[in-house]
Amino acid sequence: MKTVEIIGYKRANLGKKEAKRLRAEAMVPSVLYGGDEQIHFYAPMILFRPIVFTADAHFININIEGDEYQAILQDVSFHPVSEIILHADFLQLHKGKKIKMNIPVHLEGTAPGVTKGGTLIHKRRNLLVKALPKDMPEHITLNISALDFGKSIKVETVSVENCEILDTPQASIAVVEIPRALRGKSTDDEEDVEELEEGAEAPAEGGDAPAEGAES
């Protein structure tokens, strides 16, 4: 997995007023935990782009005034309107200790159901994975070439070497849905076939009825 560097500075004050001032200066108030003590720091918002706006997971080397820490981004908060990063939490990594990360899911291939007019629904764009840092993948790639109408890829079918996937096994990751127009057409065709079959079977059941007065 790739590593991104973030250069930060220790926070002297932890109040809301100070946090607001930092954000106004395009800084992100942050916390690093998982070590002997929590470390409160701030870092330029522009340095967060490679780890927040990305399709892959990353390890992070945090340099706080010369002290370096290996970490992962555990949580990030955004402003509901402006989408400015309000706060970030980092978890310090330790050799030989397993971690949990949300790993992005990439889909590759062409689903037959989509070619026929179906819609591919990517229901889970991330999977929660538990593994040692050295075994953690940047992303998980799944092939959708076998997905026809109504077919799906479920969590239980996904396997990543040396990793444990913690999501619900029966949950769907990707599914091809049939458009309403095609579902309606399919139903009408079935009804037409049934009517034709019933019409064809009627004479066979009793044959032509004899004319009134005819000998039997």
BELHU-V550452 format. One record per residue. N is the residue number from 1. RES is the residue in one letter. NEAR is the number of other ideal C-beta (glycine too) atoms within 8 Angstrom. D_LAST is the distance of its C-alpha to the last C-alpha in Angstrom with 1 decimal. Layout:
# BELHU-V550452
n=N res=RES near=NEAR d_last=D_LAST
n=N res=RES near=NEAR d_last=D_LAST
This chain:
# BELHU-V550452
n=1 res=M near=9 d_last=89.7
n=2 res=K near=7 d_last=92.0
n=3 res=T near=9 d_last=95.0
n=4 res=V near=11 d_last=96.1
n=5 res=E near=9 d_last=99.6
n=6 res=I near=12 d_last=100.5
n=7 res=I near=8 d_last=104.1
n=8 res=G near=12 d_last=104.9
n=9 res=Y near=9 d_last=107.8
n=10 res=K near=9 d_last=108.5
n=11 res=R near=11 d_last=108.1
n=12 res=A near=3 d_last=111.2
n=13 res=N near=6 d_last=109.5
n=14 res=L near=6 d_last=106.0
n=15 res=G near=6 d_last=105.6
n=16 res=K near=5 d_last=103.0
n=17 res=K near=7 d_last=105.6
n=18 res=E near=10 d_last=106.6
n=19 res=A near=11 d_last=102.9
n=20 res=K near=8 d_last=102.4
n=21 res=R near=8 d_last=105.5
n=22 res=L near=12 d_last=104.3
n=23 res=R near=12 d_last=100.9
n=24 res=A near=6 d_last=102.8
n=25 res=E near=6 d_last=104.6
n=26 res=A near=7 d_last=101.3
n=27 res=M near=10 d_last=101.8
n=28 res=V near=14 d_last=99.2
n=29 res=P near=13 d_last=100.4
n=30 res=S near=13 d_last=99.1
n=31 res=V near=12 d_last=99.4
n=32 res=L near=15 d_last=99.4
n=33 res=Y near=10 d_last=98.6
n=34 res=G near=8 d_last=97.9
n=35 res=G near=9 d_last=101.6
n=36 res=D near=2 d_last=104.5
n=37 res=E near=4 d_last=104.5
n=38 res=Q near=7 d_last=102.7
n=39 res=I near=11 d_last=104.1
n=40 res=H near=9 d_last=103.9
n=41 res=F near=13 d_last=104.3
n=42 res=Y near=10 d_last=103.3
n=43 res=A near=14 d_last=102.3
n=44 res=P near=8 d_last=101.7
n=45 res=M near=10 d_last=98.2
n=46 res=I near=6 d_last=97.9
n=47 res=L near=11 d_last=98.1
n=48 res=F near=13 d_last=94.8
n=49 res=R near=7 d_last=92.7
n=50 res=P near=9 d_last=92.0
n=51 res=I near=10 d_last=90.8
n=52 res=V near=9 d_last=88.9
n=53 res=F near=4 d_last=87.3
n=54 res=T near=7 d_last=85.9
n=55 res=A near=5 d_last=82.7
n=56 res=D near=8 d_last=84.5
n=57 res=A near=12 d_last=86.3
n=58 res=H near=14 d_last=90.0
n=59 res=F near=12 d_last=92.9
n=60 res=I near=14 d_last=95.9
n=61 res=N near=12 d_last=99.6
n=62 res=I near=15 d_last=101.4
n=63 res=N near=11 d_last=105.1
n=64 res=I near=13 d_last=106.9
n=65 res=E near=7 d_last=110.5
n=66 res=G near=5 d_last=110.8
n=67 res=D near=6 d_last=108.8
n=68 res=E near=8 d_last=105.5
n=69 res=Y near=12 d_last=102.3
n=70 res=Q near=11 d_last=98.9
n=71 res=A near=14 d_last=96.1
n=72 res=I near=12 d_last=92.6
n=73 res=L near=12 d_last=91.6
n=74 res=Q near=6 d_last=90.1
n=75 res=D near=6 d_last=89.4
n=76 res=V near=10 d_last=90.2
n=77 res=S near=7 d_last=90.1
n=78 res=F near=8 d_last=89.6
n=79 res=H near=7 d_last=90.5
n=80 res=P near=3 d_last=87.2
n=81 res=V near=4 d_last=88.1
n=82 res=S near=4 d_last=90.6
n=83 res=E near=5 d_last=89.2
n=84 res=I near=8 d_last=92.9
n=85 res=I near=11 d_last=93.3
n=86 res=L near=9 d_last=94.8
n=87 res=H near=11 d_last=95.2
n=88 res=A near=13 d_last=94.5
n=89 res=D near=11 d_last=94.4
n=90 res=F near=15 d_last=95.1
n=91 res=L near=11 d_last=94.7
n=92 res=Q near=11 d_last=97.4
n=93 res=L near=12 d_last=96.2
n=94 res=H near=6 d_last=97.6
n=95 res=K near=5 d_last=97.3
n=96 res=G near=4 d_last=94.9
n=97 res=K near=7 d_last=93.4
n=98 res=K near=6 d_last=89.7
n=99 res=I near=12 d_last=88.8
n=100 res=K near=7 d_last=85.7
n=101 res=M near=9 d_last=84.9
n=102 res=N near=8 d_last=82.2
n=103 res=I near=14 d_last=81.3
n=104 res=P near=12 d_last=79.6
n=105 res=V near=14 d_last=76.1
n=106 res=H near=9 d_last=75.7
n=107 res=L near=11 d_last=72.2
n=108 res=E near=7 d_last=71.9
n=109 res=G near=7 d_last=69.1
n=110 res=T near=7 d_last=66.1
n=111 res=A near=14 d_last=63.1
n=112 res=P near=10 d_last=59.7
n=113 res=G near=14 d_last=58.4
n=114 res=V near=12 d_last=61.2
n=115 res=T near=7 d_last=60.5
n=116 res=K near=9 d_last=56.9
n=117 res=G near=6 d_last=58.3
n=118 res=G near=14 d_last=58.9
n=119 res=T near=7 d_last=62.1
n=120 res=L near=13 d_last=64.5
n=121 res=I near=8 d_last=66.0
n=122 res=H near=9 d_last=69.2
n=123 res=K near=8 d_last=69.2
n=124 res=R near=12 d_last=72.3
n=125 res=R near=5 d_last=75.1
n=126 res=N near=8 d_last=77.4
n=127 res=L near=14 d_last=77.0
n=128 res=L near=11 d_last=79.5
n=129 res=V near=16 d_last=81.1
n=130 res=K near=10 d_last=83.5
n=131 res=A near=12 d_last=85.7
n=132 res=L near=10 d_last=89.3
n=133 res=P near=11 d_last=90.8
n=134 res=K near=4 d_last=91.0
n=135 res=D near=9 d_last=87.3
n=136 res=M near=13 d_last=86.1
n=137 res=P near=11 d_last=84.2
n=138 res=E near=9 d_last=84.8
n=139 res=H near=11 d_last=81.1
n=140 res=I near=12 d_last=77.7
n=141 res=T near=8 d_last=75.6
n=142 res=L near=12 d_last=71.8
n=143 res=N near=8 d_last=69.4
n=144 res=I near=14 d_last=66.3
n=145 res=S near=8 d_last=64.6
n=146 res=A near=8 d_last=61.7
n=147 res=L near=15 d_last=60.9
n=148 res=D near=11 d_last=57.4
n=149 res=F near=8 d_last=55.6
n=150 res=G near=9 d_last=56.2
n=151 res=K near=9 d_last=58.4
n=152 res=S near=10 d_last=61.9
n=153 res=I near=11 d_last=65.1
n=154 res=K near=11 d_last=66.2
n=155 res=V near=14 d_last=69.7
n=156 res=E near=6 d_last=68.7
n=157 res=T near=6 d_last=68.0
n=158 res=V near=12 d_last=71.5
n=159 res=S near=4 d_last=74.3
n=160 res=V near=10 d_last=77.9
n=161 res=E near=5 d_last=80.4
n=162 res=N near=6 d_last=82.9
n=163 res=C near=11 d_last=81.5
n=164 res=E near=6 d_last=79.5
n=165 res=I near=11 d_last=77.2
n=166 res=L near=8 d_last=77.3
n=167 res=D near=9 d_last=74.5
n=168 res=T near=5 d_last=71.3
n=169 res=P near=7 d_last=69.3
n=170 res=Q near=6 d_last=65.9
n=171 res=A near=10 d_last=67.3
n=172 res=S near=10 d_last=66.1
n=173 res=I near=14 d_last=68.7
n=174 res=A near=15 d_last=66.5
n=175 res=V near=12 d_last=62.9
n=176 res=V near=18 d_last=60.7
n=177 res=E near=8 d_last=58.8
n=178 res=I near=11 d_last=55.8
n=179 res=P near=9 d_last=56.5
n=180 res=R near=6 d_last=54.5
n=181 res=A near=6 d_last=53.3
n=182 res=L near=11 d_last=51.7
n=183 res=R near=9 d_last=50.3
n=184 res=G near=8 d_last=48.6
n=185 res=K near=8 d_last=47.2
n=186 res=S near=9 d_last=45.9
n=187 res=T near=8 d_last=44.1
n=188 res=D near=8 d_last=42.5
n=189 res=D near=8 d_last=41.3
n=190 res=E near=8 d_last=39.7
n=191 res=E near=8 d_last=37.8
n=192 res=D near=8 d_last=36.6
n=193 res=V near=8 d_last=35.3
n=194 res=E near=8 d_last=33.5
n=195 res=E near=8 d_last=31.8
n=196 res=L near=8 d_last=30.7
n=197 res=E near=8 d_last=29.3
n=198 res=E near=8 d_last=27.4
n=199 res=G near=7 d_last=25.9
n=200 res=A near=8 d_last=25.0
n=201 res=E near=8 d_last=23.3
n=202 res=A near=7 d_last=21.0
n=203 res=P near=8 d_last=18.2
n=204 res=A near=6 d_last=18.4
n=205 res=E near=6 d_last=17.8
n=206 res=G near=4 d_last=14.3
n=207 res=G near=6 d_last=13.4
n=208 res=D near=4 d_last=12.4
n=209 res=A near=5 d_last=10.5
n=210 res=P near=6 d_last=7.6
n=211 res=A near=5 d_last=9.6
n=212 res=E near=4 d_last=10.2
n=213 res=G near=3 d_last=9.0
n=214 res=A near=6 d_last=6.4
n=215 res=E near=2 d_last=3.8
n=216 res=S near=3 d_last=0.0
